[in-house]
Amino acid sequence: MWRILARMGNLDPRWLYLVFVLSIAATAVLPIPLSVRLSPESQAFYEAIERLDGRKPVLVQADWDQGTVGELRAQFINTVRHLFRKDLRVVFVSGIAAGPEFYEPVVEEIAKEYGKEYGRDWVSFGYKLAEPYDIAIEALARDFRATVRTDRLGNPPEAYPWLQDARTAADFALAISIRYDEMRAYITYFYEGAGTPYIAGVATISSTPLYPFLSTGNIRGLLVGSRGGGEYEQAMGKREFGTRFLIGQSAGHLLVLLAIVLGNLGTWAARKVKVE
């Protein structure tokens, strides 16, 4: 038995990579049940939207693309679902040039699911928040119309009755950003400057410095990586991309932990065999 365990410590890593790939592939096709509950930060994100009464529009900055689709796509999809389910009117903008190419088809698909129409329930102003972002968001908070100018159809904001009163940050019920990291300028110019709450969806690696802002209420809610996307998806009563990604991630993590345990057992067994 000790010799078998000792061999585990010298197992060719290529076998581990093969098992890792096969386990991830299996989770993508097999109906593996996985139920998750909203974490406190995801629950706060959910409640921030749930509290809205629809009297003011919601601003969503969608800055995800192919490089961040794994962590942010499910966050964005289910945020839009929640907003449409609450019958809230939504303004979409982006801070990356590729943003509209990714988020607009998703919004259109979800709009069909909830019977929403462009111009009546949502509008897209596309890539309007260029770097430096602090200046762009300050301009957006100070003069929304002058900053976004026209939507994807070439219409100004005032062309839509529900946006005729939207001039400053105070005229929005909530600001949301879904991007690799948070947009701290929303805290300064929307929350502190106008009293408009801010919630964010971010990649996991960017989340750690944000918890102090969450605990003080400067950020009202936070979705963290694929975990946040999977949690929010199930809160919306769905089991799609976010859940499958979360299952694959969990399988990968369990396999890594198993490999660490076996490797340590193998090293310990090898020493024991050598001593004996």
Backbone as CSV, one residue per row, in Angstrom:
resi,resn,N_x,N_y,N_z,CA_x,CA_y,CA_z,C_x,C_y,C_z
1,MET,0.832,-1.220,0.000,0.000,0.000,0.000,0.862,1.264,0.000
2,TRP,1.944,1.244,0.845,2.804,2.428,0.906,3.485,2.694,-0.436
3,ARG,3.865,1.597,-1.101,4.531,1.768,-2.396,3.582,2.334,-3.455
4,ILE,2.310,1.912,-3.382,1.305,2.457,-4.316,1.127,3.958,-4.074
5,LEU,1.027,4.332,-2.788,0.896,5.763,-2.466,2.149,6.535,-2.863
6,ALA,3.302,5.905,-2.696,4.554,6.569,-3.059,4.605,6.863,-4.551
7,ARG,4.042,5.958,-5.362,4.022,6.185,-6.810,3.133,7.387,-7.165
8,MET,2.115,7.637,-6.340,1.225,8.779,-6.602,1.982,10.094,-6.545
9,GLY,3.020,10.149,-5.700,3.811,11.369,-5.597,4.634,11.643,-6.827
10,ASN,4.880,10.600,-7.628,5.676,10.753,-8.853,4.838,10.572,-10.111
11,LEU,3.519,10.720,-9.974,2.633,10.548,-11.121,2.924,11.596,-12.194
12,ASP,2.965,11.153,-13.440,3.207,12.066,-14.560,2.117,13.142,-14.582
13,PRO,2.477,14.429,-14.502,1.464,15.505,-14.479,0.532,15.499,-15.676
14,ARG,0.966,14.902,-16.784,0.102,14.870,-17.966,-1.185,14.094,-17.713
15,TRP,-1.113,13.073,-16.828,-2.332,12.348,-16.478,-3.296,13.242,-15.706
16,LEU,-2.746,14.071,-14.849,-3.593,15.000,-14.099,-4.275,15.991,-15.028
17,TYR,-3.509,16.512,-16.008,-4.104,17.449,-16.970,-5.204,16.778,-17.785
18,LEU,-4.995,15.501,-18.150,-6.005,14.773,-18.918,-7.284,14.608,-18.103
19,VAL,-7.138,14.188,-16.848,-8.312,14.019,-15.988,-8.999,15.361,-15.760
20,PHE,-8.202,16.420,-15.631,-8.750,17.758,-15.434,-9.622,18.163,-16.628
21,VAL,-9.089,17.974,-17.838,-9.826,18.336,-19.051,-11.094,17.496,-19.181
22,LEU,-10.986,16.188,-18.917,-12.150,15.302,-19.038,-13.231,15.658,-18.021
23,SER,-12.819,16.026,-16.816,-13.813,16.386,-15.790,-14.548,17.667,-16.159
24,ILE,-13.821,18.635,-16.688,-14.465,19.889,-17.112,-15.416,19.623,-18.272
25,ALA,-14.979,18.801,-19.236,-15.831,18.471,-20.385,-17.083,17.727,-19.937
26,ALA,-16.935,16.829,-18.972,-18.081,16.052,-18.491,-19.135,16.941,-17.855
27,THR,-18.695,17.944,-17.104,-19.659,18.839,-16.449,-20.442,19.670,-17.455
28,ALA,-19.887,19.840,-18.666,-20.577,20.651,-19.683,-21.715,19.889,-20.344
29,VAL,-21.673,18.553,-20.281,-22.685,17.758,-20.997,-23.565,16.933,-20.061
30,LEU,-23.067,16.597,-18.876,-23.844,15.765,-17.954,-24.748,16.629,-17.085
31,PRO,-25.971,16.171,-16.829,-26.901,16.944,-15.984,-26.552,16.806,-14.504
32,ILE,-25.545,17.535,-14.071,-25.091,17.460,-12.680,-25.852,18.495,-11.849
33,PRO,-26.583,18.059,-10.824,-27.345,19.019,-10.017,-26.428,19.829,-9.104
34,LEU,-26.578,21.119,-9.136,-25.832,21.997,-8.238,-26.704,23.197,-7.902
35,SER,-27.052,23.314,-6.653,-27.861,24.441,-6.201,-27.019,25.335,-5.306
36,VAL,-27.075,26.622,-5.561,-26.317,27.576,-4.759,-27.250,28.665,-4.268
37,ARG,-26.916,29.205,-3.132,-27.675,30.319,-2.573,-26.919,31.618,-2.813
38,LEU,-27.649,32.709,-2.800,-27.018,34.008,-2.955,-26.099,34.286,-1.774
39,SER,-24.866,34.646,-2.070,-23.950,35.094,-1.032,-24.414,36.474,-0.545
40,PRO,-23.924,36.943,0.598,-24.383,38.253,1.105,-24.199,39.390,0.106
41,GLU,-23.059,39.402,-0.607,-22.832,40.486,-1.557,-23.753,40.384,-2.777
42,SER,-24.026,39.136,-3.224,-24.968,38.937,-4.325,-26.394,39.263,-3.887
43,GLN,-26.734,38.913,-2.655,-28.055,39.229,-2.114,-28.269,40.736,-2.068
44,ALA,-27.217,41.478,-1.695,-27.323,42.937,-1.661,-27.528,43.499,-3.066
45,PHE,-26.840,42.924,-4.067,-27.017,43.325,-5.464,-28.464,43.095,-5.881
46,TYR,-28.977,41.915,-5.574,-30.359,41.545,-5.915,-31.352,42.512,-5.274
47,GLU,-31.161,42.794,-3.997,-32.105,43.653,-3.276,-32.057,45.093,-3.762
48,ALA,-30.886,45.560,-4.215,-30.781,46.926,-4.729,-31.685,47.122,-5.941
49,ILE,-31.787,46.110,-6.784,-32.684,46.175,-7.943,-34.127,45.941,-7.517
50,GLU,-34.321,45.006,-6.599,-35.671,44.653,-6.173,-36.382,45.837,-5.525
51,ARG,-35.636,46.732,-4.899,-36.247,47.883,-4.205,-36.717,48.980,-5.151
52,LEU,-36.288,48.973,-6.395,-36.610,50.071,-7.313,-38.093,50.089,-7.661
53,ASP,-38.632,51.300,-7.833,-40.065,51.429,-8.098,-40.386,51.805,-9.549
54,GLY,-39.361,52.015,-10.366,-39.610,52.274,-11.779,-39.852,53.723,-12.141
55,ARG,-39.777,54.621,-11.191,-40.041,56.029,-11.507,-38.887,56.680,-12.266
56,LYS,-37.683,56.141,-12.087,-36.518,56.660,-12.796,-35.854,55.522,-13.574
57,PRO,-35.176,55.846,-14.661,-34.466,54.794,-15.404,-33.217,54.317,-14.668
58,VAL,-32.693,53.187,-15.119,-31.475,52.600,-14.565,-30.374,52.701,-15.612
59,LEU,-29.177,53.062,-15.166,-28.020,53.155,-16.053,-27.152,51.907,-15.892
60,VAL,-26.848,51.234,-17.009,-26.007,50.035,-16.982,-24.805,50.241,-17.897
61,GLN,-23.620,50.146,-17.332,-22.391,50.169,-18.124,-21.942,48.728,-18.344
62,ALA,-21.934,48.297,-19.606,-21.592,46.915,-19.962,-20.237,46.896,-20.653
63,ASP,-19.219,46.451,-19.946,-17.840,46.462,-20.464,-17.243,45.062,-20.503
64,TRP,-18.004,44.083,-20.940,-17.468,42.724,-21.040,-17.346,42.348,-22.517
65,ASP,-16.331,41.517,-22.802,-16.116,41.059,-24.174,-15.572,39.637,-24.114
66,GLN,-14.924,39.196,-25.188,-14.468,37.814,-25.248,-13.484,37.463,-24.131
67,GLY,-12.713,38.432,-23.691,-11.728,38.177,-22.656,-12.319,37.976,-21.271
68,THR,-13.536,38.458,-21.029,-14.141,38.356,-19.703,-15.502,37.659,-19.738
69,VAL,-15.825,37.044,-20.862,-17.150,36.433,-21.017,-17.394,35.343,-19.977
70,GLY,-16.354,34.591,-19.597,-16.534,33.501,-18.650,-17.028,33.962,-17.296
71,GLU,-16.555,35.100,-16.838,-16.927,35.581,-15.508,-18.082,36.579,-15.526
72,LEU,-18.243,37.320,-16.613,-19.180,38.447,-16.584,-20.460,38.254,-17.387
73,ARG,-20.464,37.338,-18.342,-21.644,37.195,-19.205,-22.885,36.804,-18.404
74,ALA,-22.762,35.815,-17.545,-23.922,35.397,-16.749,-24.368,36.510,-15.805
75,GLN,-23.408,37.271,-15.271,-23.771,38.420,-14.436,-24.646,39.389,-15.223
76,PHE,-24.207,39.723,-16.428,-24.917,40.700,-17.233,-26.294,40.177,-17.639
77,ILE,-26.342,38.941,-18.132,-27.609,38.368,-18.593,-28.668,38.440,-17.504
78,ASN,-28.301,38.021,-16.311,-29.309,37.930,-15.257,-29.595,39.269,-14.593
79,THR,-28.661,40.211,-14.685,-28.975,41.584,-14.281,-30.042,42.168,-15.189
80,VAL,-29.880,41.980,-16.496,-30.874,42.483,-17.443,-32.214,41.785,-17.242
81,ARG,-32.175,40.487,-17.002,-33.417,39.752,-16.722,-34.146,40.356,-15.529
82,HIS,-33.395,40.618,-14.482,-34.004,41.157,-13.271,-34.607,42.538,-13.530
83,LEU,-33.875,43.381,-14.247,-34.371,44.727,-14.558,-35.652,44.658,-15.393
84,PHE,-35.681,43.785,-16.384,-36.866,43.659,-17.235,-38.025,43.009,-16.481
85,ARG,-37.705,42.058,-15.614,-38.762,41.423,-14.823,-39.432,42.431,-13.902
86,LYS,-38.657,43.427,-13.444,-39.194,44.474,-12.582,-39.856,45.602,-13.366
87,ASP,-39.896,45.454,-14.710,-40.480,46.490,-15.585,-39.781,47.833,-15.428
88,LEU,-38.466,47.781,-15.324,-37.667,48.995,-15.230,-37.150,49.380,-16.613
89,ARG,-37.051,50.670,-16.862,-36.487,51.150,-18.125,-34.974,51.306,-17.958
90,VAL,-34.257,50.912,-18.995,-32.807,50.778,-18.847,-32.059,51.515,-19.952
91,VAL,-31.000,52.210,-19.560,-30.073,52.872,-20.487,-28.755,52.101,-20.451
92,PHE,-28.294,51.662,-21.623,-27.035,50.930,-21.710,-25.957,51.803,-22.350
93,VAL,-24.781,51.799,-21.743,-23.604,52.460,-22.304,-22.421,51.526,-22.130
94,SER,-21.309,51.860,-22.766,-20.117,51.037,-22.634,-18.870,51.901,-22.576
95,GLY,-17.846,51.351,-21.910,-16.562,52.025,-21.827,-15.487,51.341,-22.645
96,ILE,-15.891,50.352,-23.459,-14.953,49.687,-24.370,-15.576,49.640,-25.757
97,ALA,-14.738,49.730,-26.767,-15.240,49.806,-28.137,-16.015,48.558,-28.545
98,ALA,-15.607,47.393,-28.042,-16.269,46.144,-28.414,-17.526,45.880,-27.594
99,GLY,-17.796,46.716,-26.607,-18.914,46.472,-25.706,-20.253,46.260,-26.397
100,PRO,-20.709,47.191,-27.245,-22.017,47.028,-27.880,-22.136,45.762,-28.718
101,GLU,-21.047,45.357,-29.338,-21.050,44.140,-30.147,-21.415,42.914,-29.315
102,PHE,-21.078,42.938,-28.031,-21.353,41.801,-27.160,-22.667,41.967,-26.402
103,TYR,-22.920,43.165,-25.860,-24.094,43.269,-24.997,-25.404,43.465,-25.750
104,GLU,-25.402,44.137,-26.898,-26.663,44.414,-27.579,-27.406,43.159,-28.028
105,PRO,-26.749,42.162,-28.649,-27.482,40.934,-29.009,-28.076,40.229,-27.791
106,VAL,-27.376,40.281,-26.667,-27.877,39.654,-25.444,-29.122,40.379,-24.949
107,VAL,-29.082,41.702,-24.938,-30.241,42.480,-24.481,-31.433,42.242,-25.401
108,GLU,-31.198,42.197,-26.694,-32.285,41.958,-27.642,-32.960,40.615,-27.399
109,GLU,-32.160,39.611,-27.120,-32.710,38.277,-26.857,-33.540,38.260,-25.584
110,ILE,-33.028,38.891,-24.525,-33.763,38.916,-23.263,-35.007,39.794,-23.387
111,ALA,-34.919,40.861,-24.169,-36.081,41.729,-24.384,-37.236,40.948,-25.013
112,LYS,-36.924,40.059,-25.947,-37.965,39.215,-26.546,-38.581,38.298,-25.499
113,GLU,-37.741,37.780,-24.616,-38.207,36.882,-23.559,-39.218,37.566,-22.648
114,TYR,-39.035,38.873,-22.412,-39.893,39.605,-21.487,-40.852,40.579,-22.189
115,GLY,-40.898,40.529,-23.498,-41.810,41.390,-24.245,-41.453,42.863,-24.187
116,LYS,-40.166,43.175,-24.157,-39.715,44.564,-24.094,-39.334,45.065,-25.481
117,GLU,-39.489,46.357,-25.694,-39.219,46.960,-27.004,-38.138,48.031,-26.898
118,TYR,-37.319,48.086,-27.942,-36.299,49.139,-27.998,-36.989,50.500,-28.116
119,GLY,-36.503,51.456,-27.371,-37.069,52.799,-27.387,-38.154,52.993,-26.349
120,ARG,-38.935,51.963,-26.110,-39.979,52.049,-25.085,-39.470,51.600,-23.718
121,ASP,-38.666,50.525,-23.705,-38.199,49.944,-22.448,-36.685,50.027,-22.257
122,TRP,-35.954,50.154,-23.338,-34.496,50.236,-23.221,-33.913,50.941,-24.433
123,VAL,-32.759,51.550,-24.226,-32.016,52.167,-25.325,-30.528,51.887,-25.116
124,SER,-29.807,51.888,-26.213,-28.365,51.643,-26.154,-27.627,52.824,-26.778
125,PHE,-26.755,53.444,-25.983,-25.945,54.550,-26.485,-24.535,54.110,-26.847
126,GLY,-24.233,52.819,-26.628,-22.982,52.257,-27.104,-21.749,52.797,-26.388
127,TYR,-20.660,52.834,-27.147,-19.348,53.205,-26.600,-19.264,54.728,-26.465
128,LYS,-19.564,55.200,-25.251,-19.558,56.641,-25.005,-18.681,57.043,-23.829
129,LEU,-18.133,56.077,-23.113,-17.321,56.384,-21.932,-15.871,56.004,-22.198
130,ALA,-15.184,56.851,-22.940,-13.785,56.585,-23.271,-12.885,56.967,-22.098
131,GLU,-11.701,56.412,-22.080,-10.723,56.788,-21.052,-10.261,58.226,-21.255
132,PRO,-9.901,58.915,-20.164,-9.895,58.492,-18.760,-11.319,58.400,-18.196
133,TYR,-11.616,57.283,-17.550,-12.981,56.991,-17.130,-13.513,57.964,-16.087
134,ASP,-12.655,58.444,-15.209,-13.132,59.376,-14.181,-13.748,60.614,-14.820
135,ILE,-13.091,61.130,-15.835,-13.600,62.321,-16.518,-14.883,61.994,-17.271
136,ALA,-14.929,60.809,-17.904,-16.109,60.417,-18.673,-17.328,60.264,-17.767
137,ILE,-17.153,59.659,-16.605,-18.285,59.448,-15.706,-18.688,60.751,-15.025
138,GLU,-17.721,61.612,-14.744,-18.070,62.937,-14.213,-18.919,63.702,-15.221
139,ALA,-18.548,63.614,-16.503,-19.326,64.278,-17.553,-20.719,63.668,-17.653
140,LEU,-20.802,62.341,-17.548,-22.091,61.654,-17.609,-22.987,62.085,-16.458
141,ALA,-22.403,62.212,-15.265,-23.177,62.616,-14.093,-23.624,64.072,-14.182
142,ARG,-22.777,64.918,-14.764,-23.075,66.351,-14.839,-24.037,66.686,-15.971
143,ASP,-23.856,66.047,-17.139,-24.690,66.354,-18.304,-24.845,65.090,-19.148
144,PHE,-25.827,64.292,-18.796,-26.062,63.018,-19.468,-26.291,63.203,-20.966
145,ARG,-27.100,64.147,-21.345,-27.444,64.335,-22.764,-26.227,64.690,-23.607
146,ALA,-25.427,65.624,-23.116,-24.262,66.064,-23.882,-23.211,64.972,-23.988
147,THR,-23.189,64.059,-23.014,-22.185,63.001,-23.012,-22.546,61.865,-23.956
148,VAL,-23.800,61.418,-23.930,-24.177,60.281,-24.784,-24.596,60.723,-26.185
149,ARG,-25.170,61.923,-26.300,-25.561,62.535,-27.569,-26.620,61.754,-28.331
150,THR,-26.264,60.651,-28.960,-27.242,59.897,-29.752,-27.101,58.401,-29.475
151,ASP,-28.220,57.678,-29.672,-28.192,56.227,-29.467,-27.817,55.529,-30.765
152,ARG,-27.955,54.212,-30.817,-27.527,53.452,-31.978,-28.375,53.729,-33.217
153,LEU,-29.552,54.342,-33.021,-30.401,54.720,-34.155,-30.186,56.166,-34.577
154,GLY,-29.306,56.869,-33.867,-29.055,58.270,-34.177,-29.996,59.227,-33.479
155,ASN,-30.780,58.737,-32.519,-31.726,59.587,-31.803,-31.112,60.141,-30.524
156,PRO,-31.392,61.397,-30.190,-30.913,61.954,-28.915,-31.763,61.418,-27.767
157,PRO,-31.287,61.495,-26.531,-32.062,60.973,-25.396,-33.459,61.567,-25.292
158,GLU,-33.584,62.860,-25.584,-34.892,63.499,-25.425,-35.920,63.020,-26.432
159,ALA,-35.499,62.218,-27.408,-36.452,61.656,-28.368,-37.349,60.612,-27.715
160,TYR,-36.950,60.130,-26.542,-37.734,59.116,-25.836,-38.388,59.761,-24.620
161,PRO,-39.722,59.710,-24.527,-40.433,60.411,-23.445,-39.900,60.099,-22.052
162,TRP,-39.532,58.857,-21.791,-39.089,58.475,-20.454,-37.673,58.955,-20.139
163,LEU,-36.976,59.518,-21.141,-35.641,60.068,-20.906,-35.610,61.595,-21.010
164,GLN,-36.756,62.206,-21.183,-36.778,63.656,-21.339,-36.330,64.394,-20.075
165,ASP,-36.502,63.766,-18.927,-36.084,64.398,-17.668,-34.722,63.917,-17.199
166,ALA,-34.077,63.051,-17.965,-32.775,62.508,-17.561,-31.671,63.459,-18.012
167,ARG,-31.168,64.232,-17.072,-30.139,65.226,-17.385,-28.861,65.035,-16.564
168,THR,-29.009,64.604,-15.313,-27.849,64.434,-14.432,-27.930,63.081,-13.727
169,ALA,-26.919,62.788,-12.921,-26.892,61.525,-12.184,-28.098,61.375,-11.263
170,ALA,-28.613,62.480,-10.753,-29.746,62.430,-9.832,-31.018,61.943,-10.503
171,ASP,-31.053,61.933,-11.822,-32.247,61.525,-12.550,-32.272,60.026,-12.852
172,PHE,-31.314,59.292,-12.303,-31.291,57.836,-12.456,-31.527,57.178,-11.097
173,ALA,-32.233,56.060,-11.119,-32.550,55.348,-9.878,-31.363,54.547,-9.377
174,LEU,-30.514,54.096,-10.296,-29.428,53.192,-9.929,-28.397,53.185,-11.047
175,ALA,-27.125,53.091,-10.677,-26.044,52.907,-11.648,-25.438,51.524,-11.434
176,ILE,-25.229,50.805,-12.539,-24.675,49.447,-12.485,-23.518,49.368,-13.477
177,SER,-22.433,48.747,-13.066,-21.362,48.456,-14.013,-21.056,46.966,-13.962
178,ILE,-20.906,46.375,-15.144,-20.491,44.981,-15.281,-19.204,45.016,-16.094
179,ARG,-18.077,44.859,-15.428,-16.787,44.958,-16.085,-15.723,44.269,-15.224
180,TYR,-14.511,44.187,-15.743,-13.433,43.483,-15.049,-13.221,44.009,-13.631
181,ASP,-13.236,45.322,-13.479,-13.128,45.924,-12.159,-14.241,46.952,-11.983
182,GLU,-14.330,47.486,-10.782,-15.395,48.451,-10.521,-15.045,49.814,-11.107
183,MET,-16.036,50.687,-11.194,-15.817,52.062,-11.639,-16.018,52.963,-10.417
184,ARG,-14.931,53.228,-9.707,-15.021,53.969,-8.452,-15.548,55.384,-8.653
185,ALA,-15.456,55.891,-9.878,-15.976,57.228,-10.145,-17.493,57.295,-9.942
186,TYR,-18.191,56.152,-10.073,-19.634,56.154,-9.807,-19.904,56.443,-8.326
187,ILE,-19.017,56.006,-7.450,-19.180,56.316,-6.028,-19.074,57.826,-5.821
188,THR,-18.078,58.427,-6.470,-17.837,59.862,-6.292,-18.936,60.718,-6.898
189,TYR,-19.269,60.448,-8.165,-20.133,61.380,-8.906,-21.606,60.990,-8.905
190,PHE,-21.919,59.717,-8.708,-23.322,59.300,-8.655,-23.790,59.151,-7.202
191,TYR,-23.088,58.325,-6.419,-23.550,58.079,-5.053,-23.293,59.276,-4.133
192,GLU,-22.031,59.714,-4.051,-21.717,60.830,-3.161,-22.250,62.157,-3.694
193,GLY,-22.168,62.354,-5.012,-22.554,63.636,-5.576,-24.046,63.819,-5.777
194,ALA,-24.760,62.716,-6.065,-26.177,62.855,-6.406,-27.093,61.940,-5.607
195,GLY,-26.521,61.064,-4.782,-27.357,60.165,-4.000,-27.888,58.981,-4.776
196,THR,-27.349,58.747,-5.966,-27.773,57.605,-6.785,-26.940,56.383,-6.405
197,PRO,-27.559,55.311,-5.916,-26.786,54.140,-5.492,-26.083,53.456,-6.659
198,TYR,-25.017,52.733,-6.308,-24.173,52.070,-7.306,-23.943,50.624,-6.903
199,ILE,-24.115,49.695,-7.851,-23.797,48.290,-7.642,-22.919,47.834,-8.797
200,ALA,-22.147,46.761,-8.569,-21.156,46.369,-9.576,-21.044,44.853,-9.693
201,GLY,-20.695,44.412,-10.898,-20.308,43.038,-11.152,-18.874,43.050,-11.640
202,VAL,-18.009,42.256,-11.018,-16.578,42.316,-11.326,-16.008,40.900,-11.449
203,ALA,-14.798,40.813,-12.018,-14.056,39.557,-12.037,-13.592,39.228,-10.622
204,THR,-13.408,37.949,-10.366,-13.055,37.515,-9.009,-11.787,38.195,-8.500
205,ILE,-10.773,38.276,-9.342,-9.487,38.813,-8.905,-9.571,40.291,-8.540
206,SER,-10.599,40.976,-9.025,-10.753,42.410,-8.746,-11.626,42.688,-7.531
207,SER,-12.194,41.649,-6.930,-13.207,41.868,-5.902,-12.654,42.182,-4.521
208,THR,-11.476,41.673,-4.197,-10.967,41.769,-2.820,-10.915,43.199,-2.277
209,PRO,-10.408,44.194,-3.031,-10.345,45.555,-2.466,-11.703,46.230,-2.319
210,LEU,-12.772,45.602,-2.798,-14.064,46.280,-2.827,-14.918,46.034,-1.594
211,TYR,-14.564,45.032,-0.792,-15.409,44.708,0.352,-15.514,45.846,1.376
212,PRO,-14.460,46.640,1.611,-14.661,47.803,2.495,-15.712,48.781,1.953
213,PHE,-15.745,48.983,0.634,-16.758,49.863,0.045,-18.149,49.252,0.186
214,LEU,-18.217,47.922,0.122,-19.493,47.232,0.288,-19.996,47.347,1.722
215,SER,-19.095,47.170,2.679,-19.501,47.214,4.086,-19.935,48.604,4.517
216,THR,-19.396,49.645,3.871,-19.786,51.019,4.218,-20.979,51.517,3.412
217,GLY,-21.411,50.740,2.428,-22.572,51.133,1.640,-22.249,52.002,0.445
218,ASN,-20.971,52.286,0.194,-20.616,53.054,-1.003,-20.925,52.273,-2.270
219,ILE,-20.725,50.953,-2.200,-21.208,50.042,-3.234,-22.313,49.224,-2.580
220,ARG,-23.522,49.264,-3.143,-24.676,48.659,-2.479,-24.774,47.148,-2.683
221,GLY,-24.112,46.623,-3.693,-24.160,45.194,-3.956,-23.051,44.811,-4.901
222,LEU,-22.670,43.524,-4.879,-21.508,43.103,-5.659,-21.695,41.669,-6.158
223,LEU,-21.516,41.473,-7.468,-21.456,40.135,-8.050,-19.987,39.822,-8.305
224,VAL,-19.530,38.676,-7.804,-18.112,38.329,-7.880,-17.906,37.157,-8.836
225,GLY,-17.323,37.452,-10.000,-16.911,36.428,-10.945,-18.009,35.472,-11.358
226,SER,-17.596,34.270,-11.754,-18.549,33.261,-12.206,-19.438,32.785,-11.059
227,ARG,-18.918,32.851,-9.824,-19.751,32.479,-8.681,-20.965,33.395,-8.572
228,GLY,-20.725,34.698,-8.665,-21.832,35.648,-8.607,-22.808,35.467,-9.750
229,GLY,-22.275,35.184,-10.951,-23.146,34.973,-12.102,-24.011,33.742,-11.939
230,GLY,-23.421,32.637,-11.428,-24.188,31.415,-11.217,-25.234,31.571,-10.122
231,GLU,-24.872,32.257,-9.049,-25.831,32.501,-7.969,-27.023,33.325,-8.469
232,TYR,-26.711,34.373,-9.193,-27.771,35.277,-9.668,-28.657,34.564,-10.679
233,GLU,-28.052,33.736,-11.522,-28.818,32.974,-12.502,-29.847,32.079,-11.807
234,GLN,-29.420,31.374,-10.774,-30.366,30.507,-10.077,-31.405,31.303,-9.312
235,ALA,-31.049,32.500,-8.856,-32.030,33.374,-8.211,-33.112,33.801,-9.202
236,MET,-32.734,33.836,-10.488,-33.697,34.168,-11.536,-34.465,32.940,-12.027
237,GLY,-34.227,31.799,-11.365,-34.934,30.578,-11.724,-34.420,29.906,-12.979
238,LYS,-33.156,30.149,-13.328,-32.568,29.587,-14.547,-31.390,28.686,-14.187
239,ARG,-31.083,27.765,-15.094,-29.882,26.919,-14.994,-29.271,26.834,-16.376
240,GLU,-28.462,27.831,-16.693,-27.921,27.927,-18.050,-26.397,28.071,-17.984
241,PHE,-25.893,29.046,-18.735,-24.451,29.245,-18.869,-23.765,29.410,-17.519
242,GLY,-24.326,30.242,-16.663,-23.691,30.521,-15.377,-23.592,29.294,-14.498
243,THR,-24.652,28.487,-14.463,-24.640,27.281,-13.644,-23.662,26.254,-14.196
244,ARG,-23.657,26.056,-15.511,-22.723,25.101,-16.112,-21.278,25.525,-15.854
245,PHE,-21.006,26.803,-15.982,-19.654,27.303,-15.732,-19.263,27.076,-14.278
246,LEU,-20.214,27.296,-13.376,-19.949,27.137,-11.952,-19.691,25.675,-11.604
247,ILE,-20.426,24.755,-12.244,-20.210,23.320,-12.021,-18.817,22.922,-12.499
248,GLY,-18.428,23.382,-13.693,-17.098,23.073,-14.214,-15.999,23.624,-13.330
249,GLN,-16.201,24.840,-12.853,-15.212,25.458,-11.962,-15.099,24.668,-10.659
250,SER,-16.228,24.247,-10.103,-16.218,23.477,-8.863,-15.514,22.139,-9.056
251,ALA,-15.785,21.484,-10.210,-15.118,20.208,-10.498,-13.608,20.403,-10.602
252,GLY,-13.183,21.467,-11.250,-11.758,21.750,-11.379,-11.102,21.992,-10.026
253,HIS,-11.786,22.761,-9.172,-11.243,23.048,-7.846,-11.123,21.766,-7.010
254,LEU,-12.147,20.912,-7.074,-12.107,19.659,-6.318,-10.979,18.758,-6.805
255,LEU,-10.778,18.745,-8.133,-9.704,17.925,-8.678,-8.333,18.437,-8.234
256,VAL,-8.152,19.747,-8.217,-6.887,20.326,-7.753,-6.634,19.965,-6.293
257,LEU,-7.685,20.064,-5.451,-7.540,19.700,-4.041,-7.186,18.220,-3.890
258,LEU,-7.838,17.372,-4.696,-7.543,15.943,-4.651,-6.096,15.676,-5.053
259,ALA,-5.617,16.363,-6.090,-4.239,16.184,-6.540,-3.253,16.620,-5.455
260,ILE,-3.556,17.697,-4.740,-2.686,18.159,-3.652,-2.625,17.123,-2.536
261,VAL,-3.798,16.575,-2.180,-3.842,15.562,-1.120,-3.059,14.320,-1.527
262,LEU,-3.284,13.827,-2.744,-2.585,12.627,-3.213,-1.074,12.868,-3.315
263,GLY,-0.693,14.056,-3.779,0.718,14.381,-3.887,1.413,14.383,-2.536
264,ASN,0.750,14.956,-1.538,1.327,14.984,-0.195,1.377,13.591,0.426
265,LEU,0.320,12.803,0.203,0.330,11.428,0.687,1.449,10.626,0.034
266,GLY,1.647,10.870,-1.274,2.704,10.169,-1.996,4.084,10.517,-1.463
267,THR,4.316,11.799,-1.166,5.609,12.223,-0.624,5.845,11.613,0.755
268,TRP,4.801,11.620,1.573,4.907,11.041,2.916,5.157,9.540,2.836
269,ALA,4.434,8.864,1.929,4.609,7.406,1.793,5.997,7.065,1.274
270,ALA,6.516,7.878,0.354,7.860,7.622,-0.190,8.916,7.707,0.908
271,ARG,8.774,8.666,1.808,9.718,8.793,2.918,9.611,7.595,3.872
272,LYS,8.371,7.141,4.098,8.164,6.013,4.986,8.763,4.738,4.410
273,VAL,8.589,4.513,3.100,9.152,3.335,2.456,10.667,3.373,2.511
274,LYS,11.248,4.577,2.295,12.709,4.727,2.315,13.258,4.453,3.705
275,VAL,12.545,4.894,4.740,12.993,4.672,6.112,12.953,3.197,6.459
276,GLU,11.895,2.513,6.058,11.749,1.100,6.370,12.697,0.248,5.536
